[in-house]
């Protein structure tokens, strides 16, 4: 196997994986996995090695293209997308919301309000039971 073929295979598989994970992050799925893989690509120095070993000729580059800087850029963009997801930002170009969207937050707010009402009712009932006097004064009817 030629080194050009090997670098091309590494490049295409890594780029394909980065693209797949970027789509999943836009959907709000596999965000941790995407961040880990993007960090691995950035830290492993695969991109630097690709840049230091360019294809020998234009003919090889046309058959087996690979570009370390392009791969590094994709990895950084994926890491940014993961950070944006964790911060709760939305992707305006895709139209999908990352993190919890407004309707989810409104549903949570309604449930919390209902729960707070039930807790307040339980406190009221509990405090009412404890405030009742232990001894009751009963009026006796006059014996006529």
C-alpha positions in Angstrom: 0.0 0.0 0.0 1.4 3.4 -1.0 1.8 6.0 1.7 -0.4 8.4 -0.4 -3.2 5.8 -0.4 -2.8 5.3 3.3 -3.0 9.1 4.0 -6.0 9.4 1.7 -7.8 6.6 3.5 -7.1 8.1 6.9 -8.2 11.5 5.6 -11.5 10.3 4.0 -12.5 8.2 7.0 -11.7 10.9 9.5 -13.5 13.6 7.4 -16.5 11.3 7.0 -16.7 10.6 10.7 -16.4 14.3 11.5 -19.2 15.1 9.1 -21.5 12.4 10.6 -20.8 13.6 14.1 -21.5 17.2 13.1 -24.9 16.2 11.8 -25.6 14.3 15.0 -24.7 17.4 17.1 -27.1 19.5 15.1 -29.8 17.0 16.0 -28.7 17.0 19.7 -27.4 13.4 19.7 -23.9 12.0 20.5 -22.5 15.4 21.6 -20.0 14.0 24.0 -18.8 11.4 21.5 -18.4 14.2 18.9 -16.4 16.4 21.3 -14.2 13.5 22.2 -13.5 12.6 18.6 -12.8 16.2 17.5 -10.4 16.6 20.4 -8.7 13.4 19.4 -8.2 14.5 15.8 -6.9 17.8 17.0 -4.5 16.5 19.7 -3.3 13.3 17.9 -1.4 15.4 15.3 -2.8 13.4 12.4 -3.4 16.8 10.7 0.2 17.9 11.2 1.6 14.7 9.8 -0.6 15.0 6.7 0.6 18.5 6.2 4.3 17.4 6.6 3.8 14.5 4.1 2.0 16.1 1.1 1.3 14.0 -2.0 4.3 13.8 -4.3 2.8 15.0 -7.5 -0.3 16.6 -8.9 -1.2 13.3 -10.4 -1.1 11.6 -7.0 -3.0 14.5 -5.4 -5.8 14.2 -8.0 -6.2 10.4 -7.2 -5.5 10.5 -3.5 -6.3 14.0 -2.2 -5.8 14.8 1.5 -5.4 18.0 3.4 -4.4 18.2 7.0 -5.4 21.8 7.4 -8.9 21.1 6.1 -9.3 18.2 8.6 -8.1 20.3 11.4 -10.6 23.0 10.5 -13.5 20.5 10.5 -12.4 19.2 13.9 -12.3 22.7 15.4 -15.7 23.5 13.9 -17.1 20.3 15.5 -15.7 21.3 18.8 -17.3 24.7 18.5 -20.6 23.1 17.6 -20.4 20.9 20.7 -19.7 23.9 22.9 -22.5 25.8 21.4 -24.9 22.9 22.1 -23.8 22.8 25.7 -24.3 26.5 26.1 -27.9 26.1 24.7 -27.4 28.1 21.5 -29.3 27.4 18.4 -28.1 26.8 14.9 -29.9 29.4 12.7 -28.8 27.9 9.4 -30.2 24.5 10.2 -33.3 25.8 12.0 -32.9 23.2 14.8 -32.5 24.1 18.4 -29.6 22.8 20.5 -30.1 22.0 24.1 -33.6 22.6 25.5 -35.9 24.6 23.3 -38.5 27.1 24.5 -41.4 24.7 24.4 -39.5 22.2 26.5 -38.7 24.9 29.1 -42.3 26.0 29.2 -43.4 22.4 29.8 -40.9 22.1 32.6 -42.1 25.4 34.1 -45.8 24.2 34.1 -44.8 20.9 35.8 -42.7 22.8 38.4 -45.6 25.2 39.1 -48.0 22.2 39.6 -45.5 20.5 41.9 -45.0 23.7 43.9 -48.8 23.9 44.3 -49.0 20.4 45.6 -46.1 21.0 48.0 -47.8 24.1 49.3 -51.1 22.2 49.8 -49.3 19.4 51.7 -47.7 22.1 54.0 -51.1 23.7 54.6 -52.7 20.4 55.5 -49.8 19.4 57.7 -49.7 22.8 59.5 -53.5 22.7 59.9 -53.4 19.4 61.6 -50.8 20.5 64.1 -52.6 23.7 65.0 -55.8 22.0 66.1 -56.2 22.1 69.9 -55.8 18.8 71.7 -58.6 19.6 74.2 -62.0 20.7 73.0 -64.5 22.6 75.0 -67.9 21.3 74.6 -70.9 23.3 75.8 -73.4 21.4 77.7 -77.1 22.0 77.3 -78.9 23.2 80.4 -81.0 20.6 81.9 -84.4 22.0 82.0 
